[in-house]
Amino acid sequence: MRKTMDKLVSWTGLIVAVVLLVAGGLLTWASNFVADNVKQQFSAQNITMPVAAAFPKGQEKYLAPYAGQPLENGQQAKAYADHYILAHMNAQSGGKTYSQVSGEFMQMAKDPAADKAEVAKMGELRQTLFMGNTLRGLLLYGYAFDTIGRIAGFAAIGAFVGAGLLFALSIMGLRHAARVREESPASQPRVQANPATA
């Protein structure tokens, strides 16, 4: 019975190890695919990270590591979206969101007594925030995919390590099973009954 159990557990471990190897291969492919695709898409936009002289106030520590580099990965995209584009948007709008500015513009546009120059200025700000939000959204989508790709890479490493451990343990289990004698009734010691006493 012990020998049979050792073989069953060991072969199950080998099967799981193979499954983990396949999963690790697929995760590695996914990680590389995402990284390459994100880099290609960002590189095609020909965006260069700002240099120190162009950093918005208070954003230096987020942008300094990437100063002057071509934007090619998710970490750069997040820094550019959140600490360059958004900082400029907030500076121009006084911290108001696109929806707030758009609402104010719509009210001003409906008011016949509103100053046309102010309406035009608010309309330009609305358009600027709309474009900024659109670009930020696209950059942050790239950041999200890049992060998923990185997680897939870590998961692949975990799968390969798990497969290696299971493979080693399964081989040890099969070797142990080969040395263990299958127990049988003949191999069990006989217990003699005591003769009845009068």
VOFI-182414 format. One line per field, with one value per residue: residue number from 1; residue in one letter; x, y, z of N, C-alpha, C in turn. Coordinates in steps of 0.02 Angstrom, whole numbers, padded with zeros to 5 digits. Each point is the difference from the previous one (the first is absolute). Last residue first. Layout:
<nodes>
k c(NUM,...)
r c(A,...)
nx c(X,...)
ny c(Y,...)
nz c(Z,...)
cax c(X,...)
cay c(Y,...)
caz c(Z,...)
cx c(X,...)
cy c(Y,...)
cz c(Z,...)
</nodes>
This chain:
<nodes>
k c(198,197,196,195,194,193,192,191,190,189,188,187,186,185,184,183,182,181,180,179,178,177,176,175,174,173,172,171,170,169,168,167,166,165,164,163,162,161,160,159,158,157,156,155,154,153,152,151,150,149,148,147,146,145,144,143,142,141,140,139,138,137,136,135,134,133,132,131,130,129,128,127,126,125,124,123,122,121,120,119,118,117,116,115,114,113,112,111,110,109,108,107,106,105,104,103,102,101,100,99,98,97,96,95,94,93,92,91,90,89,88,87,86,85,84,83,82,81,80,79,78,77,76,75,74,73,72,71,70,69,68,67,66,65,64,63,62,61,60,59,58,57,56,55,54,53,52,51,50,49,48,47,46,45,44,43,42,41,40,39,38,37,36,35,34,33,32,31,30,29,28,27,26,25,24,23,22,21,20,19,18,17,16,15,14,13,12,11,10,9,8,7,6,5,4,3,2,1)
r c(A,T,A,P,N,A,Q,V,R,P,Q,S,A,P,S,E,E,R,V,R,A,A,H,R,L,G,M,I,S,L,A,F,L,L,G,A,G,V,F,A,G,I,A,A,F,G,A,I,R,G,I,T,D,F,A,Y,G,Y,L,L,L,G,R,L,T,N,G,M,F,L,T,Q,R,L,E,G,M,K,A,V,E,A,K,D,A,A,P,D,K,A,M,Q,M,F,E,G,S,V,Q,S,Y,T,K,G,G,S,Q,A,N,M,H,A,L,I,Y,H,D,A,Y,A,K,A,Q,Q,G,N,E,L,P,Q,G,A,Y,P,A,L,Y,K,E,Q,G,K,P,F,A,A,A,V,P,M,T,I,N,Q,A,S,F,Q,Q,K,V,N,D,A,V,F,N,S,A,W,T,L,L,G,G,A,V,L,L,V,V,A,V,I,L,G,T,W,S,V,L,K,D,M,T,K,R,M)
nx c(-00379,00105,00080,00178,00095,00066,00154,00087,00168,00111,00028,00027,-00161,-00183,00086,00137,00210,00235,00182,00151,-00077,-00111,00128,00059,-00159,-00022,00153,-00047,-00154,00073,00103,-00142,-00115,00115,00020,-00187,-00041,00120,-00078,-00185,00040,00075,-00162,-00123,00088,-00041,-00211,-00036,00062,-00152,-00178,00045,-00009,-00210,-00083,00084,-00092,-00195,00023,00037,-00190,-00131,00074,-00052,-00212,-00039,00071,-00136,-00182,00045,00022,-00197,-00110,00085,-00066,-00208,-00013,00054,-00167,-00162,00056,-00020,-00215,-00167,-00255,-00248,-00161,00004,00049,00227,00094,-00035,00133,00222,00038,00013,00202,00173,-00005,00065,00233,00132,00140,00183,00100,00054,00219,00155,-00040,00074,00227,00069,-00047,00153,00199,00005,-00146,00045,00225,00078,-00071,00108,00210,-00002,-00052,00150,00130,00083,00239,00167,00063,-00040,-00080,00019,-00104,-00239,-00111,00076,-00059,-00205,-00063,-00021,00045,00175,00170,00242,00118,-00063,-00181,-00077,-00086,-00130,-00098,-00147,00040,00087,-00149,-00085,00148,00041,-00161,-00001,00159,-00042,-00165,00059,00128,-00113,-00119,00120,00053,-00167,-00033,00145,-00043,-00166,00061,00108,-00133,-00104,00131,00019,-00174,00011,00140,-00082,-00134,00108,00072,-00159,-00057,00157,00015,-00165,00025,00141,-00084,-00133)
ny c(-01228,00112,00051,00096,00197,00109,00122,00156,00085,00180,00102,-00014,-00100,00134,00216,00239,00108,00125,00202,00133,00133,00203,00193,00128,00149,00210,00171,00125,00175,00207,00154,00124,00183,00206,00133,00126,00206,00187,00104,00146,00219,00159,00101,00180,00217,00112,00096,00214,00181,00069,00140,00228,00124,00072,00198,00205,00087,00122,00223,00163,00083,00161,00225,00137,00098,00187,00211,00113,00120,00206,00189,00102,00151,00217,00153,00105,00185,00208,00109,00118,00212,00177,00092,00070,-00007,00008,-00161,-00266,-00234,-00075,-00035,-00208,-00181,-00012,-00095,-00234,-00102,-00008,-00174,-00214,-00049,00055,00159,00132,00195,00018,-00013,-00141,-00232,-00121,-00060,-00191,-00209,-00085,-00081,-00177,-00196,-00107,-00072,-00183,-00212,-00102,-00105,-00220,-00171,-00001,00124,00276,00140,00168,00192,-00010,-00153,-00008,00199,00047,-00005,00160,00235,00147,00221,00201,-00047,-00035,00045,00017,-00212,-00162,-00174,-00205,-00090,-00131,-00118,-00194,-00235,-00131,-00112,-00211,-00186,-00095,-00145,-00222,-00153,-00093,-00169,-00219,-00131,-00111,-00195,-00202,-00114,-00131,-00217,-00170,-00092,-00165,-00220,-00119,-00088,-00208,-00189,-00074,-00131,-00229,-00125,-00061,-00191,-00205,-00066,-00092,-00226,-00165,-00055,-00142,-00233,-00113,-00056,-00195)
nz c(01545,-00229,-00268,-00177,-00154,-00242,-00189,-00211,-00215,-00185,-00250,-00239,-00146,-00079,-00123,-00103,-00139,-00002,-00060,-00133,-00187,00056,00036,-00185,-00083,00109,-00055,-00190,00024,00089,-00149,-00140,00092,00020,-00195,-00071,00106,-00076,-00193,00021,00079,-00155,-00132,00087,-00020,-00203,-00031,00085,-00134,-00166,00062,00011,-00199,-00073,00094,-00082,-00196,00022,00060,-00168,-00109,00114,00002,-00183,-00004,00137,-00078,-00155,00086,00102,-00139,-00078,00143,00014,-00163,00029,00146,-00090,-00124,00119,00075,-00151,-00034,00203,00095,00000,-00085,00072,-00032,00009,00217,00106,-00068,00084,00212,00016,-00060,00158,00157,-00070,-00020,00221,00182,00100,-00099,-00240,-00105,00116,-00005,-00189,-00011,00117,-00098,-00161,00092,00163,-00047,-00217,-00038,00127,-00066,-00183,00033,00072,-00160,-00227,-00170,-00058,-00002,00128,00148,00258,00190,00245,00104,00057,00217,00163,-00035,00031,00101,-00167,-00260,-00205,-00176,00006,00009,-00200,-00130,-00163,-00238,-00222,-00211,-00079,-00034,00179,00147,-00063,00014,00213,00092,-00075,00087,00213,00016,-00063,00149,00175,-00055,-00022,00194,00097,-00086,00076,00212,00017,-00050,00169,00173,-00035,00038,00221,00090,-00037,00142,00213,00017,00016,00214,00153,-00030,00067,00227,00088,-00026,00150,00213,00024)
cax c(-00057,00019,-00049,-00046,00017,-00048,-00028,-00012,-00060,00014,-00019,00056,00052,-00018,-00049,-00023,-00073,-00030,-00047,00035,00035,-00049,-00019,00058,00002,-00055,00018,00053,-00031,-00034,00050,00036,-00043,-00007,00064,00009,-00045,00028,00059,-00021,-00029,00056,00037,-00038,00013,00070,00004,-00028,00050,00056,-00024,-00001,00069,00021,-00036,00030,00065,-00016,-00012,00064,00036,-00033,00014,00069,00004,-00029,00045,00058,-00025,-00010,00066,00031,-00038,00021,00068,-00005,-00022,00055,00050,-00029,00004,00071,00018,00054,00069,00036,00011,-00017,-00072,-00019,00020,-00042,-00068,-00002,00003,-00064,-00049,00012,-00017,-00073,-00031,00000,-00066,-00018,-00006,-00071,-00041,00024,-00022,-00073,-00015,00024,-00049,-00062,00015,00043,-00022,-00072,-00018,00032,-00035,-00066,00008,00020,-00055,-00028,-00004,-00052,-00060,-00002,00030,00010,-00012,00030,00073,00021,-00034,00022,00069,-00002,-00018,00021,-00046,-00039,-00071,-00024,-00008,00064,00025,-00013,00061,-00005,00058,-00025,-00031,00053,00025,-00053,-00012,00058,-00002,-00056,00018,00055,-00025,-00045,00041,00040,-00046,-00019,00059,00007,-00051,00017,00057,-00026,-00038,00047,00032,-00050,-00006,00062,-00008,-00051,00031,00047,-00042,-00022,00057,00016,-00057,-00002,00059,-00013,-00051,00033,00045,-00041)
cay c(-00031,-00031,00009,-00058,-00037,00005,-00064,00002,-00036,-00052,00021,00032,-00050,-00039,-00051,-00041,00001,-00064,-00025,-00035,-00057,-00052,-00030,-00040,-00060,-00045,-00030,-00049,-00058,-00040,-00031,-00051,-00059,-00033,-00031,-00060,-00052,-00023,-00040,-00064,-00042,-00022,-00050,-00062,-00027,-00021,-00064,-00050,-00011,-00038,-00069,-00030,-00012,-00059,-00057,-00016,-00032,-00066,-00043,-00016,-00045,-00065,-00034,-00023,-00053,-00061,-00026,-00030,-00059,-00053,-00020,-00040,-00063,-00039,-00024,-00052,-00060,-00022,-00030,-00062,-00048,-00017,-00047,00031,-00020,00058,00052,00065,00011,00003,00065,00052,-00008,00025,00074,00024,-00008,00053,00064,00004,00015,-00055,-00023,-00062,00013,00001,00041,00070,00029,00008,00058,00060,00018,00022,00052,00052,00025,00014,00053,00062,00021,00025,00066,00043,00020,-00051,-00067,-00035,-00014,-00066,-00002,00063,-00012,-00062,00001,00005,-00051,-00067,-00017,-00065,-00054,00008,00041,-00035,00000,00069,00033,00010,00069,00023,00005,00045,00044,00068,00029,00026,00063,00050,00019,00039,00066,00038,00020,00047,00064,00029,00028,00055,00056,00026,00033,00063,00046,00019,00046,00065,00028,00019,00062,00053,00013,00034,00070,00029,00010,00056,00060,00013,00022,00069,00042,00007,00039,00071,00026,00007,00058,00060)
caz c(00032,00065,00053,00010,00061,00055,00020,00072,00024,00050,00067,00032,00014,00060,-00017,00056,00004,-00018,00050,00054,-00029,-00015,00064,00023,-00041,00019,00064,-00015,-00032,00051,00044,-00039,-00007,00065,00018,-00042,00025,00064,-00015,-00030,00052,00042,-00039,00005,00067,00003,-00036,00046,00053,-00029,-00008,00067,00018,-00036,00027,00065,-00013,-00026,00058,00033,-00044,-00001,00064,-00003,-00051,00029,00051,-00034,-00035,00050,00024,-00052,-00004,00058,-00014,-00052,00034,00042,-00045,-00025,00055,00007,-00054,-00039,00016,00029,-00051,00029,-00004,-00071,-00028,00031,-00027,-00069,00003,00026,-00054,-00048,00032,00006,-00065,-00048,-00020,00034,00071,00020,-00045,00004,00064,-00002,-00042,00036,00050,-00032,-00049,00030,00065,00005,-00048,00023,00061,-00020,-00029,00056,00042,00045,-00030,00039,-00041,-00031,-00067,-00035,-00072,-00022,-00006,-00069,-00041,00020,-00020,-00034,00046,00069,00040,00052,-00016,-00006,00065,00036,00009,00068,00040,00058,00000,00015,-00060,-00042,00028,-00003,-00070,-00023,00033,-00029,-00068,00004,00026,-00049,-00054,00027,00011,-00066,-00026,00036,-00026,-00068,00002,00023,-00056,-00052,00021,-00008,-00072,-00020,00020,-00044,-00066,00005,00002,-00069,-00040,00018,-00017,-00073,-00020,00017,-00046,-00065,00003,00000)
cx c(-00013,-00062,00022,-00047,-00047,00024,-00047,-00034,-00004,-00065,00016,-00015,00058,00054,-00017,-00054,-00021,-00075,-00031,-00046,00036,00035,-00048,-00016,00059,00001,-00053,00022,00051,-00032,-00033,00050,00034,-00042,-00004,00064,00006,-00043,00032,00060,-00021,-00025,00058,00035,-00036,00017,00071,00004,-00023,00054,00055,-00023,00005,00072,00022,-00033,00034,00064,-00025,-00011,00067,00038,-00030,00019,00070,00004,-00026,00049,00058,-00025,-00006,00068,00031,-00035,00026,00068,-00007,-00018,00058,00050,-00027,00010,00074,00024,00049,00073,00040,00015,-00021,-00075,-00024,00016,-00047,-00070,-00004,-00002,-00069,-00052,00007,-00022,-00075,-00032,00006,-00069,-00022,-00010,-00072,-00044,00022,-00025,-00075,-00014,00021,-00050,-00065,00023,00040,-00018,-00073,-00020,00028,-00039,-00068,00010,00019,-00053,-00032,-00013,-00050,-00060,-00003,00035,00016,-00006,00031,00076,00026,-00033,00018,00069,00000,-00026,00022,-00049,-00042,-00075,-00030,-00013,00067,00031,-00018,00066,-00004,00056,-00026,-00028,00054,00023,-00051,-00011,00057,-00004,-00054,00019,00056,-00023,-00043,00041,00038,-00044,-00014,00060,00004,-00050,00020,00056,-00026,-00034,00052,00031,-00049,-00002,00062,-00009,-00048,00033,00043,-00046,-00020,00056,00015,-00055,-00001,00058,-00014,-00048,00033,00044)
cy c(00033,-00026,-00035,00014,-00059,-00041,00010,-00065,00005,-00031,-00056,00022,00030,-00050,-00039,-00048,-00046,00005,-00065,-00032,-00041,-00062,-00058,-00036,-00045,-00064,-00050,-00035,-00053,-00062,-00045,-00036,-00056,-00063,-00037,-00036,-00064,-00056,-00027,-00044,-00068,-00046,-00027,-00057,-00067,-00030,-00026,-00070,-00053,-00015,-00044,-00072,-00033,-00018,-00065,-00062,-00020,-00039,-00069,-00048,-00021,-00051,-00070,-00037,-00029,-00058,-00064,-00030,-00037,-00064,-00058,-00027,-00048,-00068,-00043,-00029,-00059,-00065,-00028,-00036,-00068,-00052,-00021,-00051,00033,-00017,00060,00055,00069,00014,00008,00069,00054,-00003,00030,00076,00026,-00003,00058,00065,00008,00021,-00056,-00026,-00061,00018,00007,00046,00073,00034,00013,00063,00062,00024,00027,00053,00059,00035,00020,00058,00066,00025,00031,00072,00046,00030,-00052,-00067,-00040,-00005,-00067,-00010,00061,-00013,-00066,-00005,-00001,-00056,-00072,-00027,-00069,-00057,00001,00048,-00034,00003,00070,00042,00001,00069,00026,-00002,00054,00051,00070,00034,00031,00068,00056,00024,00044,00070,00045,00026,00052,00069,00035,00033,00061,00062,00031,00039,00068,00050,00023,00052,00070,00032,00023,00068,00056,00017,00040,00074,00033,00015,00063,00060,00015,00027,00074,00048,00012,00044,00073,00030,00014,00063)
cz c(00067,00034,00063,00058,00008,00059,00059,00019,00076,00025,00049,00071,00038,00018,00063,-00023,00057,00009,-00024,00052,00054,-00028,-00012,00066,00019,-00040,00023,00064,-00017,-00030,00052,00044,-00039,-00004,00066,00017,-00040,00028,00064,-00014,-00026,00055,00041,-00037,00011,00068,00001,-00032,00048,00051,-00028,-00002,00069,00016,-00035,00030,00063,-00015,-00020,00058,00031,-00042,00001,00064,-00003,-00048,00032,00051,-00034,-00032,00050,00022,-00051,00000,00058,-00018,-00049,00036,00040,-00045,-00020,00055,00005,-00052,-00047,00015,00026,-00052,00024,-00008,-00072,-00029,00028,-00029,-00070,00003,00022,-00056,-00049,00033,00007,-00065,-00051,-00019,00039,00074,00025,-00043,00006,00064,-00004,-00041,00039,00053,-00031,-00051,00026,00065,00008,-00045,00026,00061,-00017,-00025,00057,00046,00046,-00033,00042,-00047,-00035,-00068,-00043,-00076,-00023,-00010,-00072,-00041,00016,-00018,-00031,00044,00073,00033,00053,-00012,-00005,00062,00037,00010,00069,00037,00055,00004,00012,-00063,-00044,00026,-00005,-00072,-00025,00030,-00030,-00070,00000,00023,-00053,-00054,00024,00008,-00068,-00024,00035,-00029,-00068,00002,00019,-00060,-00051,00019,-00013,-00075,-00020,00015,-00049,-00067,00003,-00004,-00072,-00044,00014,-00021,-00075,-00021,00012,-00051,-00067,00000)
</nodes>
